[in-house]
Amino acid sequence: MSSETVTLHILGKAYHVTSPADEVEDLKATAQELDRRMHQVRDGSRVLDNERVAVMVALNALHESRSLEQNVGDADGLDEKLNALAERVAASVAEHFPADS
């Protein structure tokens, strides 16, 4: 798999990163979102230190990730409940409406 060096701009600084060629566009989009979030935190607060801005953005991103993981877990639990309910309905239908023999 070939790799490519990409220049990403985050808070006015250029970062040169090597990435697998097939992931370059996703990396660029991720860097743009990171830049947007960092500007949002910096412009919306009195935090001017880029390191603190980065920590705040990282904390927010990890919090979002954990919330999404929890939602996926909740959805998995719901899926199990729906499957159990479907089995009960199927058993009830079979009991009350037996198939012709």
C-alpha positions in Angstrom: 0.0 0.0 0.0 1.4 3.4 -1.0 1.6 6.3 1.4 1.5 10.0 0.8 2.8 13.0 2.7 0.0 15.5 3.4 0.1 19.0 4.7 -2.6 19.8 7.2 -3.3 23.3 8.6 -4.6 23.5 12.2 -4.8 26.8 14.0 -2.6 28.5 11.4 0.2 25.9 11.7 1.2 23.4 9.0 1.7 19.8 9.9 3.2 17.3 7.5 1.8 13.9 8.0 2.4 10.6 6.2 -0.8 8.7 5.5 -1.9 5.6 3.5 -2.9 7.0 0.1 -6.5 5.6 0.5 -7.0 7.5 3.8 -5.7 10.9 2.7 -9.2 12.5 2.0 -10.5 11.3 5.3 -7.4 12.6 7.1 -7.9 16.0 5.4 -11.6 16.1 6.4 -10.7 15.1 10.0 -8.0 17.9 10.2 -10.5 20.4 8.9 -13.0 19.4 11.6 -10.3 19.6 14.2 -9.3 23.0 13.0 -12.9 24.2 13.1 -13.4 22.8 16.7 -10.2 24.3 17.9 -11.1 27.7 16.5 -14.6 27.4 18.1 -13.1 26.7 21.5 -10.5 29.4 21.3 -12.9 32.0 19.9 -15.6 31.1 22.4 -13.6 31.3 25.5 -10.7 33.1 27.1 -8.4 30.2 26.5 -5.7 31.3 24.1 -3.0 28.7 24.8 -3.1 26.2 21.9 -2.2 23.3 24.2 -5.2 24.0 26.4 -7.5 24.5 23.4 -6.3 21.1 22.1 -7.0 19.4 25.5 -10.5 20.9 25.6 -11.2 19.7 22.0 -9.8 16.2 22.8 -11.9 16.0 26.0 -15.1 17.0 24.0 -14.3 14.5 21.2 -13.7 11.7 23.6 -16.9 12.5 25.5 -18.8 12.4 22.2 -17.2 9.1 21.3 -18.1 7.5 24.7 -21.7 8.8 24.3 -21.9 7.2 20.9 -20.5 3.9 22.2 -23.1 4.0 24.9 -25.9 4.6 22.4 -24.7 1.7 20.3 -24.7 -0.5 23.4 -28.3 0.7 24.1 -29.3 -0.1 20.5 -27.8 -3.5 20.8 -29.8 -4.2 23.9 -32.9 -2.9 22.2 -32.2 -5.3 19.3 -32.0 -8.2 21.6 -35.3 -7.3 23.3 -36.9 -6.9 19.8 -35.6 -10.3 18.8 -37.0 -11.9 22.0 -40.3 -10.2 21.5 -40.5 -11.5 17.9 -39.8 -15.0 19.1 -42.6 -14.7 21.6 -45.0 -13.4 19.0 -44.0 -16.2 16.6 -44.5 -18.8 19.3 -47.9 -17.3 20.2 -49.0 -17.3 16.6 -47.9 -20.9 16.2 -49.8 -21.9 19.4 -53.1 -20.1 18.4 -53.0 -20.7 14.7 -51.4 -24.1 14.2 -50.2 -24.9 10.7 -52.4 -27.4 8.7 -50.9 -30.8 8.9 
